[in-house]
Amino acid sequence: MTALLAARFGTRRRSLVAGFALGLLLCFVVHGGAHAQPAPEPPYTLPDGEGRDLVQFHCAICHDLGIVRQQRLSERIWNEVLNDMKKNGAVFTDEQRAAILDYLAKHFRP
Amino acid sequence: MKPIPHHPSAVENKDARSARPLSRDRRRFLIRAAQAGALWAFGSLFGSAGTRNAWAQNDAPGTAAYPGKFTLLDRGQRPLNLETPIALLDQEITPNDAFFVRNHGTIPEVDPSTWRLTVEGELLRTVELSLDQLKRDYEVVTMTAVLECAGNGRAFFKPPVRGNQWARGAIGCAAWTGVRLRDILRSGGLKPKAVYIGCYGADDSLNPGQVQPFSRGIPIAKALDEHTLVAFQMNGQDIPKPNGYPVRLIVPGWVGSASQKWLTRIWVRAEEHDTPFMVGKAYRVPKRTIEPGADIAPEDMRVAMDWPVKSMITRPLEGSSAKAGRALEIRGFAWAGEHAVRRVELSFDGGKSWNNAATLKPAADKYAWNRWSHDWTPTRAGAQEIWVRATDDAGNTQPPEAPWNPGGYLGNAIHRVPVKIDA
């Protein structure tokens, strides 16, 4: 039992040290050091579905899609968001607006 | 009137940038590298850290970097929004390269040699200042203060609300060096009609012509508080570009958006400032508490001003492990907007009892955060939650759930940290 605990402890400590070292290495490989350059946005940042291309086109003119991805809102609130975006200069037809709202309410709901 | 104490290290470092020995750079680099390692080693906190398209897995953000900034949590690239992971907040002064970024528009290139601040409106005479004049004509002070985005904690509102889904890291505490705004206002001769200031920066909106540049303001009483600064240094260095280089306002204890970045103009007004970022639902909270999810008319809301009492556990990290029978230091910070923190308590039984008082260290300055710690020895193995709550000097205690509001502002719900206790 003692041996087992010792072995477990040893393994955990080794794995922690290894994890730490790997963490360091990854940070430099992935990010090119602590102060990295901004990564380009990947081509597809929204889940597939009807209306995705409209959202990508209309919303990404002014801002990136990170703000879309991180929200989970009811259809009522998404509708409010689209009203505000229209005031902010978003241009879409009624059909396009309906398709955008459907997409957001379906894929980014609470 | 109590003088604002100088922060010795900040003053010493004023011109240290070029003179700093290499060994110190290397040490800083190694500290950052260790932080990077820590970030990865405690990666369970961040779920999908490292992947940008986090939607496929869950709501956890990916990571992103900006020149001069450490790799932080990605809350959007355009506009740039970066959240500091709690793993990097376990220090009394948040380093500049780990400090969160909340932007609404562009990050402007401002030439400090041509930068001017214009202060006009309800004044006897307009004041125009270059950076040299600002530093020469007014007393320079340094003050340590917390800066926290109004939306920090938005991710915890139920039902969910619009906006950047900040968790707990849209906050930092830094030593700010600058001049008192009240000295500038008085040098212009404040008229009795002055009730509010409106602030403008050099940044533009992401849809210029259609959307006004970001502009907010504060009541004249707060503008005349000795702690409201026109700051040109952060932790003894130039303010980082995404944090407002070369000059920004610091309105301590209040929502971060009041601290206008890349400051160029202050309009002293005879009425409340009324840009789109001051009216409607923007940076406004209900005058009275409302049912979660309820709709509310703009006239039933008021401008979000000072932060209510709040606290956070910085160690242990969420999801980490501890060992039964072995003492562990639980620590973190507490802060209280315009108030002082009176006590910090912990609960290990899901909030049924709060009889574990933390040791509270005095704050460095009026608006700095308080370090607290508590030694704890877990007794039995299994899943355990550590809860913390702070109480201010007016008797206000952090609630289990923050008062719901449609903008998700002023989220000060108690922090609950799940840990695993091994036998």
Interface residues (C-beta under 8 A of the other chain):
Chain A: L16 G19 F20 A21 L22 G23 L24 L26 C27 V30 H31 A34 H35 A36 Q37 P38 A39 E41 P42 Y44 T45 L46 P47 I61 C62 H63 D64 G66 I67 R69 Q70 Q71 R72 L73 S74 I77 E80 V81 N88 G89 P110
Chain B: F29 R32 A33 A34 Q35 A36 G37 A38 L39 W40 A41 G43 G50 R52 N53 A54 W55 A56 D59 P61 T63 A64 A65 Y66 P67 G68 K69 F70 T71 D74 R75 G76 Q77 R78 P79 N81 D97 P159 P160 V161 R162 G163 N164 Q165 L206 N207 G209 Q210 V211
